[in-house]
Amino acid sequence: MSRALIFAILITVPGWLRADDPKPAAKEFISKTGRFSILFPGAPKEERDAGNDGKLQHVQFTLPAADGAYLVSYQDNPGLAAASTEKLTDALAQAQEAARKGLNGKNAQTKSLTLDKQYPGRQIEFDFVGPSEGRFRSRAYMVKGRLYQVIVVGKKDFVKSAEAERFMDSFKLLK
């Protein structure tokens, strides 16, 4: 997981304390350049992070909510485009472990996933402490050298809510 994503999570988490809007209906959000769609309950903010070489490294879409935040990110990893499933699974585990450590996560639960019956994925969920206490839940997938992450973070009830589950379940690759 990139430092930019961890930083974005850390600065977004306290935002749920300020947001008090009622829950809007989820609407399909499509990223043509990211090649995915997802149901966001509002309009997310796009952020781009360029690497030291000036090339695009990381794209993230973030939407704060009353008790947490919704995030989707992607980053290309050309070195993993032709990697074995085992190597991809290890890369996913490393990315999620970096997130857990970066947020001082405790009580992590993980499980393996598959996207579109062919792309390896992994879910992690844990409690964290820091500037705010909360819960972090992420589904990460490796698709042809691109790492996708779908994240809900916030108060435990928010992360466990039907809205958060719908958000997580709605991630789809564009055909």
N, CA, C and O of each residue as an XYZ file, in Angstrom:
700
protein
N       0.855     -1.168      0.000
C       0.000      0.000      0.000
C       0.895      1.222      0.000
O       1.886      1.256      0.728
N       0.574      2.213     -0.788
C       1.433      3.372     -0.902
C       1.308      4.262      0.327
O       0.300      4.241      1.033
N       2.347      5.036      0.564
C       2.307      5.976      1.680
C       1.234      7.022      1.463
O       0.632      7.504      2.422
N       0.987      7.382      0.202
C      -0.056      8.362     -0.100
C      -1.416      7.849      0.353
O      -2.213      8.622      0.886
N      -1.700      6.569      0.156
C      -2.984      6.014      0.563
C      -3.099      6.000      2.080
O      -4.144      6.366      2.616
N      -2.062      5.592      2.775
C      -2.098      5.590      4.238
C      -2.294      7.013      4.750
O      -3.074      7.236      5.677
N      -1.588      7.983      4.152
C      -1.732      9.376      4.544
C      -3.168      9.849      4.309
O      -3.751     10.516      5.164
N      -3.736      9.503      3.150
C      -5.107      9.909      2.834
C      -6.090      9.318      3.835
O      -7.040      9.988      4.239
N      -5.874      8.084      4.234
C      -6.750      7.465      5.228
C      -6.641      8.214      6.554
O      -7.651      8.503      7.195
N      -5.422      8.521      6.958
C      -5.223      9.196      8.241
C      -5.848     10.583      8.266
O      -6.369     11.002      9.300
N      -5.805     11.313      7.138
C      -6.410     12.640      7.148
C      -7.912     12.586      6.881
O      -8.627     13.527      7.227
N      -8.405     11.511      6.277
C      -9.836     11.377      6.005
C     -10.584     10.895      7.233
O     -11.718     11.316      7.460
N      -9.987     10.035      8.023
C     -10.670      9.447      9.176
C     -11.240     10.516     10.098
O     -12.413     10.407     10.457
N     -10.489     11.552     10.510
C     -11.095     12.553     11.378
C     -12.228     13.311     10.686
O     -13.045     13.926     11.372
N     -12.305     13.289      9.372
C     -13.355     13.965      8.634
C     -14.739     13.432      8.948
O     -15.718     14.168      8.821
N     -14.854     12.170      9.356
C     -16.177     11.630      9.649
C     -16.758     12.333     10.879
O     -17.974     12.344     11.067
N     -15.911     12.910     11.703
C     -16.411     13.612     12.872
C     -17.108     14.916     12.493
O     -17.955     15.404     13.242
N     -16.757     15.489     11.323
C     -17.343     16.745     10.867
C     -18.524     16.530      9.930
O     -19.395     17.395      9.837
N     -18.575     15.417      9.245
C     -19.634     15.188      8.257
C     -20.910     14.781      8.968
O     -20.906     13.848      9.771
N     -22.025     15.489      8.673
C     -23.278     15.122      9.299
C     -24.417     15.120      8.288
O     -25.574     15.332      8.650
N     -24.095     14.886      7.041
C     -25.099     14.824      6.000
C     -25.897     13.528      6.125
O     -25.366     12.503      6.551
N     -27.198     13.583      5.745
C     -27.957     12.332      5.710
C     -27.385     11.415      4.634
O     -26.698     11.866      3.718
N     -27.678     10.122      4.759
C     -27.139      9.148      3.812
C     -27.818      9.294      2.447
O     -29.017      9.041      2.326
N     -27.062      9.700      1.414
C     -27.664      9.778      0.083
C     -27.731      8.390     -0.556
O     -27.043      7.459     -0.136
N     -28.575      8.277     -1.581
C     -28.679      7.008     -2.304
C     -27.370      6.750     -3.055
O     -26.731      7.680     -3.548
N     -26.988      5.493     -3.133
C     -25.769      5.126     -3.856
C     -26.004      5.264     -5.348
O     -27.057      4.889     -5.864
N     -24.997      5.813     -6.040
C     -25.058      5.977     -7.489
C     -23.822      5.354     -8.099
O     -22.744      5.362     -7.504
N     -23.990      4.814     -9.295
C     -22.866      4.193     -9.969
C     -21.830      5.247    -10.342
O     -22.144      6.256    -10.973
N     -20.600      4.992     -9.941
C     -19.457      5.820    -10.309
C     -18.611      4.990    -11.268
O     -18.288      3.839    -10.975
N     -18.255      5.564    -12.403
C     -17.444      4.863    -13.394
C     -16.136      5.608    -13.598
O     -16.128      6.817    -13.834
N     -15.042      4.886    -13.505
C     -13.725      5.418    -13.850
C     -13.276      4.718    -15.126
O     -12.869      3.557    -15.094
N     -13.352      5.419    -16.236
C     -12.934      4.816    -17.506
C     -11.431      4.571    -17.517
O     -10.975      3.535    -18.001
N     -10.657      5.517    -16.986
C      -9.205      5.311    -16.969
C      -8.818      4.228    -15.966
O      -7.853      3.495    -16.183
N      -9.571      4.124    -14.866
C      -9.315      3.077    -13.887
C      -9.903      1.740    -14.288
O      -9.537      0.704    -13.734
N     -10.811      1.758    -15.246
C     -11.455      0.555    -15.785
C     -12.282     -0.182    -14.724
O     -12.217     -1.406    -14.614
N     -13.074      0.595    -13.932
C     -13.935     -0.030    -12.935
C     -15.177      0.822    -12.710
O     -15.237      1.988    -13.100
N     -16.172      0.201    -12.064
C     -17.342      0.925    -11.578
C     -17.611      0.478    -10.143
O     -17.204     -0.604     -9.719
N     -18.310      1.345     -9.413
C     -18.646      1.057     -8.018
C     -19.801      1.963     -7.611
O     -19.990      3.026     -8.203
N     -20.569      1.561     -6.618
C     -21.666      2.380     -6.113
C     -21.172      3.242     -4.955
O     -20.951      2.743     -3.852
N     -21.002      4.536     -5.212
C     -20.635      5.502     -4.173
C     -21.915      6.206     -3.710
O     -22.763      6.528     -4.543
N     -22.076      6.452     -2.415
C     -23.236      7.193     -1.936
C     -22.992      8.706     -1.995
O     -23.251      9.417     -1.025
N     -22.501      9.186     -3.119
C     -22.174     10.597     -3.321
C     -21.052     10.704     -4.333
O     -20.607      9.702     -4.893
N     -20.602     11.919     -4.562
C     -19.541     12.151     -5.550
C     -18.173     12.117     -4.870
O     -17.890     12.960     -4.018
N     -17.323     11.160     -5.230
C     -16.003     11.073     -4.592
C     -15.043     12.124     -5.151
O     -15.232     12.643     -6.251
N     -14.032     12.416     -4.379
C     -12.958     13.322     -4.786
C     -11.811     12.483     -5.342
O     -11.393     11.510     -4.717
N     -11.307     12.855     -6.505
C     -10.185     12.138     -7.115
C      -8.874     12.778     -6.688
O      -8.736     14.001     -6.675
N      -7.919     11.933     -6.343
C      -6.570     12.388     -5.995
C      -5.575     11.539     -6.767
O      -5.746     10.327     -6.902
N      -4.525     12.194     -7.276
C      -3.486     11.497     -8.028
C      -2.144     11.776     -7.378
O      -1.856     12.895     -6.955
N      -1.336     10.741     -7.311
C      -0.015     10.848     -6.704
C       1.012     10.379     -7.710
O       0.983      9.225     -8.137
N       1.931     11.269     -8.098
C       2.992     10.894     -9.031
C       4.215     10.439     -8.254
O       4.514     10.958     -7.179
N       4.903      9.480     -8.802
C       6.118      8.981     -8.171
C       7.283      9.927     -8.383
O       7.138     10.979     -9.006
N       8.420      9.553     -7.869
C       9.617     10.379     -7.990
C      10.040     10.604     -9.435
O      10.667     11.616     -9.751
N       9.699      9.664    -10.311
C      10.062      9.794    -11.724
C       9.035     10.610    -12.505
O       9.178     10.769    -13.718
N       7.995     11.135    -11.833
C       6.983     11.948    -12.484
C       5.880     11.150    -13.151
O       4.921     11.736    -13.653
N       5.987      9.834    -13.171
C       4.947      8.999    -13.763
C       3.840      8.756    -12.738
O       4.083      8.747    -11.531
N       2.633      8.561    -13.236
C       1.502      8.311    -12.356
C       1.734      7.022    -11.578
O       2.041      5.979    -12.157
N       1.587      7.108    -10.278
C       1.801      5.942     -9.432
C       0.517      5.440     -8.776
O       0.332      4.235     -8.607
N      -0.378      6.380     -8.404
C      -1.505      6.007     -7.566
C      -2.684      6.956     -7.816
O      -2.510      8.174     -7.846
N      -3.878      6.393     -7.996
C      -5.096      7.188     -8.154
C      -6.080      6.719     -7.092
O      -6.267      5.521     -6.883
N      -6.705      7.681     -6.429
C      -7.619      7.354     -5.332
C      -8.875      8.204     -5.433
O      -8.817      9.385     -5.774
N     -10.014      7.584     -5.131
C     -11.301      8.263     -5.074
C     -11.810      8.132     -3.646
O     -11.928      7.020     -3.133
N     -12.114      9.259     -2.994
C     -12.467      9.268     -1.580
C     -13.782     10.005     -1.363
O     -14.032     11.048     -1.966
N     -14.611      9.449     -0.498
C     -15.860     10.104     -0.117
C     -16.037      9.999      1.396
O     -16.313      8.916      1.911
N     -15.880     11.125      2.119
C     -16.150     11.100      3.559
C     -17.640     10.910      3.817
O     -18.474     11.327      3.014
N     -17.966     10.284      4.932
C     -19.347     10.082      5.363
C     -19.449     10.476      6.833
O     -18.442     10.821      7.451
N     -20.638     10.430      7.389
C     -20.849     10.869      8.764
C     -19.979     10.116      9.768
O     -19.475     10.716     10.718
N     -19.797      8.805      9.570
C     -19.062      8.000     10.546
C     -17.843      7.298      9.960
O     -17.312      6.372     10.573
N     -17.395      7.725      8.786
C     -16.250      7.078      8.164
C     -15.979      7.615      6.786
O     -16.275      8.772      6.486
N     -15.416      6.775      5.948
C     -15.099      7.178      4.582
C     -15.081      5.957      3.677
O     -14.813      4.836      4.108
N     -15.378      6.213      2.404
C     -15.324      5.213      1.346
C     -14.142      5.570      0.455
O     -13.947      6.739      0.122
N     -13.356      4.576      0.069
C     -12.200      4.816     -0.803
C     -12.070      3.708     -1.829
O     -12.347      2.544     -1.541
N     -11.651      4.075     -3.019
C     -11.253      3.117     -4.041
C      -9.958      3.661     -4.623
O      -9.849      4.852     -4.913
N      -8.991      2.793     -4.790
C      -7.728      3.240     -5.385
C      -7.217      2.189     -6.356
O      -7.594      1.017     -6.315
N      -6.338      2.667     -7.232
C      -5.628      1.729     -8.100
C      -4.241      2.251     -8.369
O      -3.988      3.456     -8.354
N      -3.351      1.315     -8.616
C      -1.992      1.659     -9.003
C      -1.439      0.528     -9.842
O      -1.643     -0.651     -9.554
N      -0.735      0.920    -10.884
C      -0.155     -0.071    -11.781
C       1.169     -0.572    -11.242
O       1.994      0.188    -10.736
N       1.343     -1.874    -11.367
C       2.558     -2.562    -10.940
C       3.010     -3.447    -12.102
O       2.795     -4.659    -12.075
N       3.642     -2.845    -13.134
C       3.982     -3.612    -14.341
C       4.786     -4.878    -14.064
O       4.678     -5.850    -14.810
N       5.575     -4.880    -13.021
C       6.364     -6.052    -12.681
C       5.531     -7.253    -12.274
O       6.034     -8.377    -12.241
N       4.256     -7.026    -11.962
C       3.387     -8.122    -11.546
C       2.393     -8.534    -12.628
O       1.553     -9.402    -12.393
N       2.477     -7.927    -13.804
C       1.506     -8.201    -14.871
C       1.480     -9.670    -15.276
O       0.415    -10.203    -15.589
N       2.623    -10.326    -15.276
C       2.687    -11.730    -15.690
C       3.060    -12.656    -14.534
O       3.505    -13.782    -14.755
N       2.880    -12.182    -13.307
C       3.284    -12.954    -12.133
C       2.328    -14.114    -11.881
O       1.174    -14.099    -12.310
N       2.836    -15.113    -11.177
C       2.021    -16.275    -10.798
C       0.980    -15.861     -9.761
O       1.123    -14.829     -9.106
N      -0.048    -16.658     -9.621
C      -1.091    -16.396     -8.618
C      -0.479    -16.345     -7.228
O      -0.868    -15.518     -6.403
N       0.475    -17.223     -6.970
C       1.134    -17.234     -5.659
C       1.850    -15.915     -5.384
O       1.743    -15.362     -4.290
N       2.577    -15.415     -6.374
C       3.291    -14.147     -6.207
C       2.308    -12.987     -6.046
O       2.554    -12.079     -5.252
N       1.207    -13.007     -6.785
C       0.192    -11.956     -6.664
C      -0.457    -11.975     -5.287
O      -0.682    -10.922     -4.690
N      -0.754    -13.160     -4.786
C      -1.346    -13.305     -3.461
C      -0.398    -12.781     -2.392
O      -0.827    -12.120     -1.447
N       0.888    -13.075     -2.540
C       1.891    -12.558     -1.599
C       1.960    -11.034     -1.652
O       2.087    -10.384     -0.614
N       1.876    -10.456     -2.855
C       1.911     -8.994     -3.005
C       0.704     -8.349     -2.330
O       0.829     -7.305     -1.691
N      -0.465     -8.973     -2.471
C      -1.662     -8.462     -1.809
C      -1.508     -8.506     -0.290
O      -1.848     -7.548      0.404
N      -1.000     -9.606      0.211
C      -0.802     -9.749      1.656
C       0.174     -8.695      2.176
O      -0.046     -8.120      3.241
N       1.249     -8.440      1.431
C       2.222     -7.430      1.844
C       1.611     -6.034      1.864
O       1.864     -5.263      2.789
N       0.808     -5.700      0.849
C       0.163     -4.386      0.792
C      -0.777     -4.202      1.982
O      -0.795     -3.141      2.605
N      -1.546     -5.224      2.291
C      -2.481     -5.103      3.397
C      -1.777     -5.098      4.749
O      -2.226     -4.432      5.681
N      -0.705     -5.819      4.856
C       0.065     -5.803      6.108
C       0.676     -4.420      6.324
O       0.754     -3.952      7.460
N       1.109     -3.761      5.250
C       1.641     -2.402      5.355
C       0.551     -1.444      5.859
O       0.826     -0.564      6.674
N      -0.662     -1.615      5.379
C      -1.777     -0.781      5.846
C      -2.040     -1.027      7.327
O      -2.232     -0.085      8.096
N      -2.047     -2.294      7.720
C      -2.293     -2.621      9.134
C      -1.235     -1.989     10.030
O      -1.556     -1.383     11.052
N       0.022     -2.137      9.641
C       1.109     -1.553     10.440
C       1.039     -0.031     10.447
O       1.255      0.602     11.480
N       0.732      0.559      9.275
C       0.663      2.012      9.173
C      -0.431      2.622     10.029
O      -0.319      3.775     10.446
N      -1.479      1.871     10.294
C      -2.597      2.349     11.110
C      -2.574      1.772     12.516
O      -3.518      1.971     13.281
N      -1.507      1.058     12.867
C      -1.397      0.411     14.176
C      -2.590     -0.519     14.415
O      -3.208     -0.513     15.480
N      -2.892     -1.323     13.380
C      -4.047     -2.215     13.418
C      -3.867     -3.406     14.343
O      -2.770     -3.946     14.492
N      -4.967     -3.798     14.954
C      -4.994     -4.944     15.879
C      -6.147     -5.869     15.488
O      -7.109     -5.445     14.847
N      -6.035     -7.121     15.880
C      -7.104     -8.108     15.675
C      -7.485     -8.266     14.206
O      -8.667     -8.246     13.864
N      -6.502     -8.420     13.352
C      -6.756     -8.524     11.916
C      -7.379     -9.869     11.553
O      -6.987    -10.919     12.062
N      -8.354     -9.803     10.663
C      -8.954    -10.998     10.074
C      -8.788    -10.873      8.567
O      -9.038     -9.814      7.992
N      -8.363    -11.965      7.930
C      -8.147    -11.943      6.484
C      -8.849    -13.124      5.832
O      -9.131    -14.138      6.471
N      -9.122    -12.964      4.551
C      -9.627    -14.093      3.781
C      -9.286    -13.867      2.314
O      -9.155    -12.731      1.858
N      -9.147    -14.959      1.590
C      -8.862    -14.915      0.161
C     -10.153    -14.679     -0.619
O     -11.227    -15.141     -0.234
N     -10.018    -13.950     -1.725
C     -11.145    -13.634     -2.591
C     -10.749    -13.877     -4.040
O      -9.572    -14.057     -4.351
N     -11.732    -13.881     -4.915
C     -11.490    -13.943     -6.359
C     -12.451    -12.961     -7.014
O     -13.636    -12.929     -6.683
N     -11.941    -12.161     -7.941
C     -12.754    -11.207     -8.683
C     -12.992    -11.751    -10.080
O     -12.053    -12.185    -10.748
N     -14.217    -11.730    -10.517
C     -14.589    -12.208    -11.861
C     -14.089    -13.631    -12.135
O     -13.741    -13.970    -13.266
N     -14.059    -14.435    -11.112
C     -13.672    -15.850    -11.210
C     -12.268    -16.079    -11.754
O     -11.947    -17.184    -12.193
N     -11.416    -15.028    -11.730
C     -10.069    -15.234    -12.272
C      -8.962    -14.412    -11.615
O      -7.796    -14.798    -11.694
N      -9.291    -13.288    -10.969
C      -8.242    -12.431    -10.423
C      -8.143    -12.608     -8.912
O      -9.152    -12.546     -8.208
N      -6.929    -12.830     -8.413
C      -6.771    -13.053     -6.974
C      -7.066    -11.793     -6.173
O      -6.773    -10.674     -6.592
N      -7.651    -12.017     -5.014
C      -7.965    -10.921     -4.121
C      -7.814    -11.340     -2.680
O      -7.602    -12.511     -2.367
N      -7.928    -10.362     -1.814
C      -7.752    -10.625     -0.392
C      -8.492     -9.548      0.380
O      -8.462     -8.373      0.015
N      -9.151     -9.957      1.441
C      -9.821     -9.004      2.327
C      -9.096     -8.991      3.659
O      -8.643    -10.024      4.151
N      -8.994     -7.792      4.235
C      -8.467     -7.654      5.591
C      -9.378     -6.691      6.336
O      -9.883     -5.720      5.772
N      -9.573     -6.981      7.605
C     -10.369     -6.112      8.464
C      -9.697     -6.090      9.829
O      -9.300     -7.130     10.356
N      -9.572     -4.882     10.402
C      -8.934     -4.770     11.708
C      -9.365     -3.485     12.409
O      -9.859     -2.547     11.783
N      -9.163     -3.469     13.731
C      -9.370     -2.279     14.542
C      -8.063     -1.503     14.551
O      -6.985     -2.085     14.432
N      -8.167     -0.170     14.694
C      -6.954      0.636     14.774
C      -7.123      1.742     15.803
O      -8.235      2.126     16.166
N      -5.981      2.238     16.258
C      -5.934      3.389     17.154
C      -4.920      4.360     16.582
O      -4.031      3.964     15.828
N      -5.046      5.593     16.928
C      -4.162      6.628     16.404
C      -4.819      7.959     16.649
O      -5.292      8.232     17.752
N      -4.852      8.811     15.605
C      -5.546     10.086     15.787
C      -7.028      9.854     16.103
O      -7.664     10.669     16.772
N      -7.556      8.755     15.624
C      -8.936      8.342     15.895
C      -8.928      6.829     16.068
O      -8.046      6.142     15.553
N      -9.905      6.319     16.787
C     -10.073      4.873     16.868
C     -11.115      4.471     15.852
O     -12.045      5.228     15.573
N     -10.963      3.280     15.297
C     -11.949      2.852     14.333
C     -11.688      1.464     13.801
O     -10.971      0.661     14.398
N     -12.289      1.212     12.670
C     -12.203     -0.085     11.998
C     -11.834      0.172     10.549
O     -12.272      1.157      9.954
N     -11.027     -0.713      9.985
C     -10.550     -0.624      8.609
C     -10.915     -1.930      7.915
O     -10.676     -3.017      8.440
N     -11.498     -1.804      6.731
C     -11.833     -2.998      5.939
C     -11.438     -2.734      4.496
O     -11.806     -1.712      3.916
N     -10.692     -3.660      3.927
C     -10.190     -3.490      2.566
C     -10.326     -4.786      1.790
O     -10.105     -5.877      2.316
N     -10.694     -4.640      0.526
C     -10.608     -5.732     -0.435
C      -9.629     -5.277     -1.503
O      -9.785     -4.210     -2.096
N      -8.637     -6.088     -1.735
C      -7.606     -5.757     -2.719
C      -7.561     -6.851     -3.777
O      -7.678     -8.037     -3.471
N      -7.388     -6.430     -5.023
C      -7.351     -7.366     -6.151
C      -6.197     -7.001     -7.064
O      -5.898     -5.824     -7.263
N      -5.544     -8.024     -7.623
C      -4.509     -7.819     -8.640
C      -5.089     -8.232     -9.983
O      -5.472     -9.387    -10.174
N      -5.153     -7.277    -10.920
C      -5.734     -7.508    -12.238
C      -4.743     -7.047    -13.295
O      -4.583     -5.848    -13.523
N      -4.083     -7.991    -13.935
C      -3.156     -7.690    -15.029
C      -2.142     -6.607    -14.644
O      -1.896     -5.666    -15.400
N      -1.568     -6.763    -13.463
C      -0.544     -5.829    -13.002
C      -1.079     -4.568    -12.344
O      -0.297     -3.680    -12.002
N      -2.373     -4.466    -12.160
C      -2.966     -3.305    -11.500
C      -3.541     -3.740    -10.154
O      -4.311     -4.697    -10.073
N      -3.155     -3.022     -9.107
C      -3.676     -3.258     -7.764
C      -4.890     -2.358     -7.544
O      -4.780     -1.134     -7.617
N      -6.034     -2.958     -7.278
C      -7.243     -2.229     -6.909
C      -7.475     -2.437     -5.425
O      -7.301     -3.541     -4.908
N      -7.873     -1.364     -4.737
C      -8.233     -1.479     -3.331
C      -9.573     -0.788     -3.101
O      -9.772      0.357     -3.506
N     -10.475     -1.487     -2.456
C     -11.790     -0.960     -2.094
C     -11.802     -0.944     -0.569
O     -11.630     -1.982      0.070
N     -12.006      0.236      0.009
C     -11.809      0.405      1.449
C     -12.981      1.145      2.084
O     -13.493      2.113      1.522
N     -13.396      0.687      3.240
C     -14.255      1.462      4.131
C     -13.506      1.575      5.452
O     -12.922      0.606      5.938
N     -13.533      2.754      6.011
C     -12.812      3.008      7.251
C     -13.651      3.960      8.090
O     -14.253      4.898      7.567
N     -13.686      3.715      9.383
C     -14.453      4.590     10.264
C     -14.866      3.889     11.533
O     -14.220      2.942     11.982
N     -15.960      4.371     12.107
C     -16.484      3.731     13.308
C     -16.927      2.320     12.961
O     -17.314      2.037     11.827
N     -16.866      1.439     13.952
C     -17.163      0.019     13.716
C     -18.547     -0.178     13.100
O     -18.693     -0.967     12.166
N     -19.555      0.516     13.597
C     -20.907      0.363     13.049
C     -20.959      0.787     11.582
O     -21.691      0.186     10.795
N     -20.202      1.800     11.210
C     -20.152      2.253      9.811
C     -19.528      1.172      8.925
O     -20.072      0.825      7.877
N     -18.401      0.655      9.352
C     -17.675     -0.349      8.561
C     -18.495     -1.628      8.416
O     -18.392     -2.318      7.402
N     -19.302     -1.947      9.414
C     -20.127     -3.155      9.392
C     -21.527     -2.920      8.803
O     -22.327     -3.854      8.746
N     -21.833     -1.704      8.371
C     -23.184     -1.361      7.922
C     -23.538     -1.986      6.574
O     -22.667     -2.412      5.815
N     -24.840     -2.027      6.302
C     -25.331     -2.518      5.010
C     -24.834     -1.624      3.874
O     -24.544     -2.119      2.785
N     -24.730     -0.314      4.112
C     -24.238      0.610      3.085
C     -22.781      0.310      2.735
O     -22.401      0.324      1.564
N     -21.973      0.042      3.754
C     -20.566     -0.282      3.513
C     -20.449     -1.608      2.759
O     -19.626     -1.743      1.853
N     -21.268     -2.575      3.135
C     -21.254     -3.877      2.451
C     -21.658     -3.724      0.988
O     -21.049     -4.325      0.104
N     -22.691     -2.914      0.735
C     -23.139     -2.679     -0.641
C     -22.013     -2.022     -1.461
O     -21.774     -2.393     -2.611
N     -21.340     -1.058     -0.862
C     -20.206     -0.401     -1.517
C     -19.128     -1.426     -1.866
O     -18.666     -1.489     -3.006
N     -18.738     -2.214     -0.893
C     -17.682     -3.207     -1.110
C     -18.078     -4.212     -2.190
O     -17.269     -4.553     -3.052
N     -19.314     -4.679     -2.141
C     -19.795     -5.696     -3.082
C     -20.013     -5.163     -4.493
O     -20.072     -5.948     -5.439
N     -20.134     -3.850     -4.656
C     -20.502     -3.285     -5.959
C     -19.320     -3.062     -6.899
O     -19.525     -2.681     -8.051
N     -18.100     -3.287     -6.442
C     -16.928     -3.071     -7.295
C     -16.947     -4.029     -8.473
O     -17.061     -5.243     -8.305
N     -16.831     -3.463     -9.671
C     -16.836     -4.263    -10.902
C     -15.798     -3.727    -11.877
O     -15.560     -2.522    -11.953
N     -15.193     -4.629    -12.610
C     -14.293     -4.220    -13.694
C     -15.126     -3.897    -14.920
O     -16.133     -4.552    -15.190
N     -14.700     -2.879    -15.664
C     -15.374     -2.557    -16.916
C     -14.936     -3.568    -17.980
O     -13.780     -3.991    -18.018
N     -15.863     -3.936    -18.820
C     -15.563     -4.904    -19.902
C     -15.004     -4.189    -21.104
O     -14.691     -4.826    -22.110
